[in-house]
Amino acid sequence: MVRASELVTASEVELLRRALLEWGGPARCSDQLAVGMGFAGREDLLQQCGRLRNALGQDAPLGAADWARTLLAAEIVFVSDLAGSGVEWRTTTGRDDESTIRTLRVIQRKLARVVSPYYGKTPSA
């Protein structure tokens, strides 16, 4: 279990929290994609994104599977125009693509040691 403050900066936490919020807005996740990201389905994704957003905001400790789900959900919602916010990212979040991808790359590097057990696998508890 690791707190966000032990891994990433406050601005990186805010990006992750905003990305998780997108799943309840413009993003369109199928049950199959949600399961692939380590959730039980679309409804579970929405519920868990709220829980993860709160945990990040409160600097509560998260396990490796939760960190992996958070990272994967943020990556997909940012990039995918079919399932995520995609080309509407800037409009819905106020964040430009260039700074978002730079920040995501930093986050990926910082989380690598925590999420590495899930490389190529579905994050599950």
Phi, psi and omega per residue, in radians:
M1 nan 2.245 -3.085
V2 -2.365 2.375 3.084
R3 -1.413 2.609 3.116
A4 -0.986 -0.704 -3.103
S5 -1.097 -0.306 3.101
E6 -1.490 -0.205 -3.023
L7 -2.116 -0.746 -2.982
V8 -2.324 2.875 3.133
T9 -1.420 2.944 3.119
A10 -1.062 -0.700 3.139
S11 -1.204 -0.553 3.070
E12 -1.230 -0.654 3.049
V13 -1.063 -0.758 -3.130
E14 -1.091 -0.653 3.075
L15 -1.108 -0.805 3.132
L16 -1.085 -0.761 3.130
R17 -1.095 -0.708 3.136
R18 -1.169 -0.706 3.118
A19 -1.082 -0.761 3.122
L20 -1.091 -0.608 3.117
L21 -1.134 -0.546 -3.123
E22 -1.047 -0.495 -3.136
W23 -1.133 -0.431 3.094
G24 -1.578 0.021 -3.106
G25 -2.084 -1.927 -3.024
P26 -1.279 -0.353 -3.101
A27 -1.217 2.638 -3.067
R28 -2.266 1.537 -3.070
C29 -1.634 2.362 3.026
S30 -1.502 2.855 3.050
D31 -1.042 -0.714 -3.105
Q32 -1.084 -0.765 3.136
L33 -1.159 -0.727 3.119
A34 -1.034 -0.752 3.115
V35 -1.102 -0.738 3.108
G36 -1.078 -0.476 3.104
M37 -1.506 -0.035 3.075
G38 1.759 0.215 3.099
F39 -1.813 2.865 -3.125
A40 -1.287 -0.374 -3.122
G41 2.946 -3.032 -3.090
R42 -1.038 -0.814 -3.116
E43 -1.108 -0.698 3.094
D44 -1.126 -0.711 3.077
L45 -0.954 -0.859 -3.112
L46 -1.077 -0.769 3.121
Q47 -1.148 -0.783 -3.110
Q48 -1.193 -0.597 3.088
C49 -1.075 -0.674 3.061
G50 -1.109 -0.770 3.113
R51 -1.097 -0.775 -3.126
L52 -1.174 -0.695 3.081
R53 -1.032 -0.799 3.133
N54 -1.110 -0.772 3.140
A55 -1.065 -0.758 3.104
L56 -1.109 -0.744 -3.131
G57 -1.153 -0.518 -3.135
Q58 -1.695 0.048 -3.111
D59 0.987 0.655 3.098
A60 -1.383 2.586 3.125
P61 -1.156 2.453 3.093
L62 -2.164 2.538 3.070
G63 -1.395 2.970 -3.097
A64 -1.023 -0.709 -3.135
A65 -1.119 -0.711 3.103
D66 -1.154 -0.682 3.074
W67 -1.111 -0.715 3.133
A68 -1.140 -0.763 3.099
R69 -1.084 -0.746 3.141
T70 -1.057 -0.854 -3.126
L71 -1.107 -0.825 -3.122
L72 -1.112 -0.736 3.114
A73 -1.099 -0.680 3.114
A74 -1.179 -0.753 3.137
E75 -1.059 -0.852 -3.073
I76 -1.196 -0.771 -3.093
V77 -1.134 -0.558 3.105
F78 -1.260 -0.813 -2.978
V79 -1.497 -0.757 -2.970
S80 -1.320 2.194 3.044
D81 -1.542 -0.323 3.123
L82 -1.399 -0.682 -3.078
A83 -2.012 -0.513 -3.060
G84 -1.811 -2.676 3.114
S85 -1.419 -0.577 3.051
G86 0.874 -2.172 -3.058
V87 -1.154 -0.264 3.113
E88 -1.571 0.001 -3.088
W89 -0.865 -0.884 -3.102
R90 -1.081 -0.726 -3.123
T91 -1.144 -0.753 -3.043
T92 -1.474 -0.443 -3.091
T93 -1.928 -0.351 -3.055
G94 1.373 0.138 -3.126
R95 -1.892 2.360 3.134
D96 -1.418 2.732 -3.080
D97 -1.060 -0.738 -3.044
E98 -1.096 -0.848 -3.138
S99 -1.237 -0.551 3.112
T100 -1.129 -0.822 -3.115
I101 -1.165 -0.647 3.089
R102 -1.076 -0.772 -3.138
T103 -1.172 -0.723 3.094
L104 -1.058 -0.689 3.112
R105 -1.093 -0.709 3.101
V106 -1.105 -0.798 3.129
I107 -1.067 -0.761 3.121
Q108 -0.992 -0.771 -3.132
R109 -1.148 -0.721 -3.117
K110 -1.201 -0.587 -3.108
L111 -1.535 -0.120 -3.019
A112 -0.907 -0.796 -3.086
R113 -1.199 -0.496 -3.126
V114 -1.412 -0.714 -3.048
V115 -1.624 -0.081 -3.056
S116 -0.960 -0.534 3.083
P117 -1.085 -0.276 -3.080
Y118 -1.844 0.108 3.082
Y119 -1.037 2.156 3.136
G120 1.312 0.159 -3.093
K121 -2.260 2.793 3.034
T122 -1.374 2.156 3.117
P123 -1.133 2.099 3.078
S124 -2.460 2.691 -3.077
A125 -1.210 nan nan
